[in-house]
Amino acid sequence: MIQTNSTEKKAIFFRVLSEDQILELIRSAFEIMAKVGFKVLHQGARKMLREAGGLVKGEQVKVSEFIVRQCLASAPKGWTIYNRNGERALEVEGRKSYYGTSTASPNTKDAVTGEFHPTTVADIAFAAKVADALEHIDWVMPMGSCQDVPAKAADLHEFYATVTNTTKPVVFLTYSARGAELVYEMAAEVVGGLDILQERPFLVLYPESISPLVFPGEVVDRMFVAADLGLPQMMGPTIQPGATGPVTLAGAVAQGLAESLMGLVLVQLRRPGSPVGLGCNFGIFDMSGGLLCIAAPEMSLALAAQAEVAQYFGLPTWGLAGSTEAKGLDAQAGAEAAFHILAQGQAGLNLIHDVGYMDMGMACAVEQLILGNELIGMTKRFLEGLQVNAETVAREVIARVGPGGNFLQEEHTFHHFRKELWRPSIFTRQHYSNWLESGAPDTVRKVREKIRQIKETHPEPSLPDNTLAVLEEIKTRGEKELSGTKGGV
């Protein structure tokens, strides 16, 4: 007998767009690119676009659908990202979701005192160590923008602090093209050579154009550095509906698609086949306070819509979840983080970043990262769905136990319970009297206890001394070079 449904397992997901709506957004994005165009503040890029058939007038560039379609055809439809040890870690394709940390905040919320202070290199190093210990954090960004080193060379310090404290894949920001080159030089040293890095990349560049529709020269230069090496990068324009894009979500998504597609065009014209993701951020503009919000419900709605268009093209996508506008680990922090972690997992976004943001993205907090880790564990279990087959339906087990029995002693229970049943690491499941006897720990206390445990017991993922020496030399040399450069970042 053939029973075709006996082993089927479906993930739980949603879609926000019909195919007609996807096509309408694509048509709109192509029209923006061809008729509105972009301000491209990079002479070499404008020359390249003109030679490809783009219409160039001064700094204004318009790109036809034909050019965009050609570039879409040459872009890889997914990539594999490895960890620092060269092991396969992230298959960035389809609807596979992976969660990563927050980044680039000027402030850090202290893990012990709860006070806010300017981010330091030590904060970034410790946050990377915490992320390395968390089983549901799949990749890492430098958690903050360090304020205690020269700004022009901060990217070197941030990458060094991160790569020496985690083996997980890294997505990184850089503040100049030369800074990107030096980060790649360090990354090549970590894995044993540029050829190995290109074959098994463990890091992804994250360049951000300026909305609406501006590509600064320095941003294009960074994109070209990654493209020339054939290393992956994820586009990151940020649309604020009502401020830097239309207030209607459909209009904001259309503009975001156009900006992200323009990034893809630049990368593919520079080097066809270089890996590039069709990412975009949507930070909701709060009209009452004039502030950027990173946990409004419209954010995940717009991200899901933009991702569905990227999925239509077969390209990797970018999300933002696990963040909060709250200033402390309270009900708001948990609710906002949980909402977006689940919603974007259901939407099938690939690289979902910013787990750990607080205060509208102005601070990174490892306590929010740990809360996010717990919520991601719940979400991953939910999204797995359930498998229906002879083993899981368990008819024979039910018959053997019979009315009035129990299943605790059954081998079937022992065999399946660890995989089938998610267990929390910080949320309580104690009886009330036991909870009182243990000191009535709330979530904040348990999160801080976990931070203490990680700090004291998590082994540092050390690199060989000779590798560390070379990284230090590159960092020192690079800081001197970048800090002495005039007219830089």
N, C-alpha and C positions, 0 to 999 in steps of 0.2 A: 504494500500500500504506500502511495506517495501522499504525504500530508504537507502541503506547501506552506502552511502558516505555523508550523510547529516550532520554529526557532526565530520567528520574526521579533525584532526589537526596535521600537520607534522612539526617537528622541521627542521631547516636548518642545515645540517651537511655535512662533507666530510670524505672520507677514502683515505689513501695514499697507502695501501697495498692490493693486492689480497690475497685470501685464500692460494694459493700456496706460495706466498712470506712470509706470516705469518708462515706457516709450515717450510719453509726453515730457517727462523730466529730461530725458536724453535729448529730445528735439530742442528743448529750451536751453540746455547747456550748450549744445552745438551752435545755436543762434547767438548766444551771448559771446561765444568765442569768435564767431565769424563777423558779427555786426557791431558789437560793443568793443571787444578786444581788451587788451591789457596794457598796463604801463610796465615795460620791461627795462629796468635800469642797468642793463649789461650789454655793452656794445657787441661783444662776441656772440652773445645769444641772439641779438637782433640780426646780425649778419647771417647766422646759421638759419634763423627762421625765414629770412628773405630768400636765401638760396633754396629752401625747401618749398617755397611757394607762398609764404605768408605775406601779408600786406603790411609794410612797415612805413610809418610816417613819423619821423622824429623818434620819440620814445614809445609811441603807440604801436602796438602790434595786433593784427587780426589774423586768425588762423581758421582756414576752411575745414569743413567736415572731412574732406578727402584726406587732408594731412593727419587729422586726429585719428581717423580710421586706420591709416597706415601704421601709426605709432601704437595703437591698441593691438594691432596684429603682431607686432614684434615684442610686446611686453610679456614676460613669463606669467603664466596663469597660476601662480603659487610658488612658494619657496620652502626649503627646509632650513631651519636655523638650528645650530648645534649648541652645546654648552661649552664651557671653557676647556673641558677635557676631550672635546671632539666627539661627544656622543650626541646622537640625534635627540633633539629636545622639542622643537615646535614645528609642526607641519602647517605652515601658514597658507591655508587654502580652504575653499568651500565654506562650510559653516562651522569649522572647528574653532573653538574659543579658548583663549589663554589670557590669564589676568596678570597684570604687572603693576609696579609701584607708581606713586606720584613722583613729580620732579619739579625742579626750577623755582621753587618758592624761596623768597628772600628770608623767610623766618622758619624756625623749627619750634615745635611744642615739645618741651623737655619731657622725656619719658618718666622721670621720677618726680620732679617738682610740679609739672603741669604748666610751668611758666613759658611764655614765648620769648625767644631771643633770636638775634641774627644767626643765620645758618653758618656753621663752620665745616671745615673738611672732616673733623672728627665726627660731627653729626652724620655726615653722608656715609662715612666708613661704618659707623655703628648700625645705621639703617640698612645698609647692604648685608651686614651680618645677620640682622633680624630677618630680612627677606630670605636669606639663604636657608634659614632654619624653618621657614613656614612652608608646609607641604603643599598648600594650594596656591601659593604665589609662584607663577610659572616663569617669570622673567623680571628683570630689574632695570629701573632707571636710576640715575643718581638722585637721591631724595633731597633735593634742594639746590639752591644756587649759592655757593659758598661766598661769604662776605669777608673772609679773613685772609684772602690771597689777592694778588693783582687781578683785576677784573678781566683783562685781556687774555690771561692764561688760566682762568678759573676752570675751563673745560678739561684741561690736562689734570688738574688736581682732582676734579670730580670723577673722571674716568679711573684714575689711579686708585682712589679710595674705594670705588665700587668693584673694580676687577680683582683687587687683592682681597676682597672680603666675601665674594660669592663665586661659585662656579656656574651659576645660572646664566642664560643668555642676557645680553645687555642691549637696551635701546638708549641711544645717547644724543644729547644736544651738543652742539659746538658753536662757538661764537665767531669763528673766522674760517676761511678755507685752509689757512696754514694750521690752525688748531685741529681741523679735521684730519689733515695729513699726519700730524704728530700723534693723534689718537690712533690712527690706523697703524702707524709705526710701532706704537706700544702694543697694540693688539696682535700684530704679526710676531712680535717678540714673545708674547705670552704663549702662542701656539706653535712656535718653532719655524716661522717663515711666512712671507706674504703668500706664497703659493698654497700653503696649507690653509691660511685664512680664507683665501678665495674659494678653495674647494669645500671647506667646512666653516662657513662664517658663523661666528657666535655673537655678532653685534649688528645692529640696524641703525642707520642714521635717520634723524628726525628733523628735516628742514621745514621751516614755517614761512610761507609767503605772508604778505600783509593784505588783509581784506579791507576794502573791496578792490580786487583785481590788480594788485601791484606785486611785482617780483623784484625786490632789491637786488643790486648787483652782488652783494656779499652772500645772499641766500643762494643765488644761482651758482656762484663759485663753489659753495659747499656741495650742492647737488652734483656739479660736474666732477668734483673729487671722487665721490662715491661711484658715479657712473663710469669714470675712466678705469676704476679698479674692478668694475663689475660686481660691486657689493650692494646689498639690498638697502633700500631707503623707503620710508613711509611719508607721503605727503601730509602736511599738517596745517592747512589754513584754518583759521578760526572765525566763524561767522557769529556775530551777535545780532540776532533778529531785531530790527528796529533801530539799530545803531550802525553796524558795518555791513548789513544786509537787509533785505526786505523783512518786515515784521511777520509776514505770512510764512509759515513753515515751508510750504511748497516753493515759494520764491527763494527763501534762504537756501534750501537744498539745491535748487537749480544753480544758484550762484556758486555754492560750495563745490558742486560737481564740476563746473566750468574751471574753477581755480585749481582743483586737484588734477583735472585732465590736462590743464596747461603745464603743470609740473611734470606729468607723465610725458607730454610731448617734448619738453626740453630734455628730459633724460634719454628718451629713445632716439631723438635726433643726434644727441651727443654720442651715444653708444647703443645701437639697437640690441635688444636682448638683455640690457641691464635690468636687474630686478627693481620694481617700483610698485608700491601699494597705492590704492586710490583712497587715501584717508582724508578726513575732514573733521573738525571740531565744531560744536554748536554750544557756545556759552550764552545762556539766556540773559538778555539785558533787562535788569529790573528797573521799570520805568519810574518807580517811586523814589528810588535811591541812587539811580545811575550807576549801579554796580553789576559786575559780571557774576552770574549764578552758575554753579557747576552741579546742581542737584535738582533743578526744576524738571517736572515731568516731560515738558516739551523737548528737553535735550535728548532723551532716549528715543523719542518719537522721530525726531529729525535724523539722528544717527542711524536708526533702523532703516529709514527710508533711503538715506544716502547709501547705506550698505547694500540694500537690495539692488540698486543700480550697479554698484561695483560687482556684486555677485553675478548679475546678468552678463557683465563683461568677463567674468571669471577671474577678477582681480582681488588681491588681499585687501582687507578692510581694517578700520581703526575705530576703537571705542573709548569711552571715558566713563568709569563707574567706580563705586567704592568711596566717593568723595562726599563731603558735607559742607554746608554753610555754617554749621555749629562750631562753637569755640571749645567745646569739651565733649567728652565721651558720654553723651546723654541719649534720650529717646530719639531726638531729631537726628543725631549722628547715625544711629542704627537704622532708622526708618529710611533715610535718604540713601544710605549705602546699599541696603538690601534691595530697595526698589530698582535701582539701576543695574546692580550686579545680576539680578534675575532677568530683568527686561532685555538687557543686551546679550545675555547668554541665550535667551529664547530667540533673539533676532539673529543669532549666529555670527556676530561680529568676531573677527579673528584676534587681533591684539588689542585688548581692553586695558587701558592704562589709567593711572592716577588713583589707584587704591592707596589711601593714606592722606589725601588732601583734607585740610580743614580750613575754615575761615575764608570761603570763596576762593580757594587756591592760593591764598597768601601764606599758608604754613603747611609744612609736612609734619606728620605725627606718626610715630611707630605704633602708638596705641590704636589709632584708627586703622593702621595696616593690619594689626593683629585681629581687631574686630572684623575687618574685611575678609581676612583669611578664614575665619569661622563661617561667615556668610557665604563665601565662595564654596566652601565644603558642602554646605546645605544645598546650594544651587546646583553644583555638579551632580550631586546625588539625584536631585529632582529631575534634572535634564536627561539623566540616563534612561529614565522611563523604566518599564519592567519587561522582562522577557517571559514569554509564554511558550512553554514546551512541556514534555512529559515530566522532566525532572522538577521544574518549578511549580507546576500545577499540583504535584505531590499527591495524586489520588491514592497511591498505595500507602503512603504515610498516613493519610487521613483515615483510611480503612483500618490500618493496623492500630492506631491509637483509639479510634472509636469514640462513641458517646461517653462523656464524663472523664476522659483521659487527659493527659497533657503531653506537650511536645518537647519539654525540656530535656528529656533523656534520649531523644531520638538522634541518631547519627546525622540525619538529614539537617537537623537544626544546627548541630556542631559544624557541619560542612559549609553551611551557607550564611550563618548569621553575620559574620564579620564583613562580608561583601554586601549583603543585602541591607543591613541596618546601619545608617550613619550615626556616629556618636560625636557629641560636642567635646571640645577641649577647654572652653572657658564658660559656656552657658551651664547653668546648674540643672541637675536632675536629681537632687537629693530630696529626701523626705524633709519636711519642715523642721522636725525636731533635730535631725542630723545636721541640717544646715545651720541651725542655731548653735549647736555644739561645736561646729567647726569655725565659729566666729562670725556667722552671717555674712559671708563675703559677697559683695555685689560685683557686677561686671567690671567696673573700673579697677577694683582691688585685684580681681583675678587676672585681668589684662596686665597689670603692673607686676604681678607675681610671675607671669609668663615672661615678661621682658627681663626680669631679674634672672630667671632660670636660663634664658638664652645667653644673656651676658656672661653668666658664670660657667655654663656647661657646653655651649655649642662650640665644637672644634673649628678653629679658623682654617679655611680652605687654602692653606699656604701654597705659595709658589717657590720654586728653587731660589736659593740666595743669589745665584748669578743672574737669574731673570729679574729679580727685584732690583739688583744693582743697575742693570741696563734700563729698566723702567725709570728708576730715579734719575739716571743720567739724561734720558730723553725729556723727562719732566723739568729738570733744572735748566737744561739747555733751551728747551722750548719756552719756558717762562722768561728767560733772559731775552730771547729773540722777540717774542710777542710783546713783551712790555716795552721794548725799545722801538717798536714799529710805530711810526707816525700815521695818524689818520685811520687807525683800525677801529675795532668795535668799541 
